[in-house]
Each structure stands twice: as C-alpha cells, then as structure tokens.
Amino acid sequence: MTDLRENIQAALADFQSLPLPDAARRLFGVLGYESERTIPLRGVKGFLTTFDPQSRLTPKEKETLSNLSSLHLLFQLSDAELTTISCLEFIRHKLPFRSIVVHEDFDALPRKDRSRLTSACDKQFTSLDDFRSGARQFLEREKVH
C-alpha cells in the first residue's frame, strides 16, 4: 500500500512539470487504468461538433466556451462502459441493430458493469466457450425474428 501511495503522490506531482495529458495518463496508469483512446478535438468548434452535435448549449454557454484559452477533458471509461454507452446511443437514435457481447470472463466484471451491460445489450455470452457452444443456435433464432 505504501508503494501505491508513493506512486500516486509522484504521479500527482507530475502535474506541476508535465503537460496535462501526459500527467493525466501517468496518474491513470498508476491507478491501473491504461488506454490509448483519445478524442481529437480542434478547439471550441471541434468540442461542440463532438459533444453538442444538436446544438443544445445556450448562446451564453457557447460564449463561455469560446472564452477559454484551453480545454482538457480527463476521464477514463472501461470497455464495459463504452459498450453500454454505444448501445444506449444506438437505441436513442433508433438505429436498427442487435447487440451481442462476448465476455472473456463475465464474473470478473464489477457488479455495476454487469448490471449496465445487462440493461443495454440484447444478448451476452458469459465466456468465449459459452459463445462457441451457443452462438450458432442463438443466431439461427435471430434470423427467424
């Protein structure tokens, strides 16, 4: 525990000397989260295109954004969270799709991730072996519908 605490303190100290994205990735790495996923944003216009495509922000909110000298979003999403968000967005936009999730080890997922996925996805296979043994039958049943 002491090593982890020291590593966290060192990673937090890096925010004083490293560029924000590098320091943030280092902190996430110390905490056990690693990802190369990024969202390239080109200024305020890029932010609005990505995060407010239906132009729901008020003129005042847009003005506030345009007055920023820089904007950094710092977050970490698990694969389960990204899958859930994707499925929910597809549903929200009424896209014709069926989601099938094949887990490496369903029981190893945190309880919240299992719950989110179960609510958002159409079909889950709890392991690759489960998929191998049941996918053909499931897909044949899907063809009928």
C-alpha positions, 0 to 999 in steps of 0.5 A: 500500500505504501508503494501505491501511495508513493506512486500516486503522490509522484504521479500527482506531482507530475502535474506541476512539470508535465503537460496535462495529458501526459500527467493525466495518463501517468496518474491513470496508469498508476491507478491501473487504468491504461488506454490509448483512446483519445478524442481529437478535438480542434478547439471550441468548434471541434468540442461542440461538433463532438459533444453538442452535435444538436446544438443544445448549449445556450448562446451564453454557454457557447460564449463561455466556451469560446472564452477559454484559452484551453480545454482538457477533458480527463476521464477514463471509461472501461470497455464495459462502459463504452459498450453500454454507452454505444448501445444506449446511443444506438437505441436513442437514435433508433438505429436498427441493430442487435447487440451481442457481447462476448465476455472473456470472463463475465464474473470478473466484471464489477457488479455495476458493469454487469448490471449496465451491460445487462440493461443495454445489450440484447444478448451476452455470452458469459465466456468465449466457450459459452459463445462457441457452444451457443452462438450458432443456435442463438443466431439461427433464432435471430434470423427467424425474428 
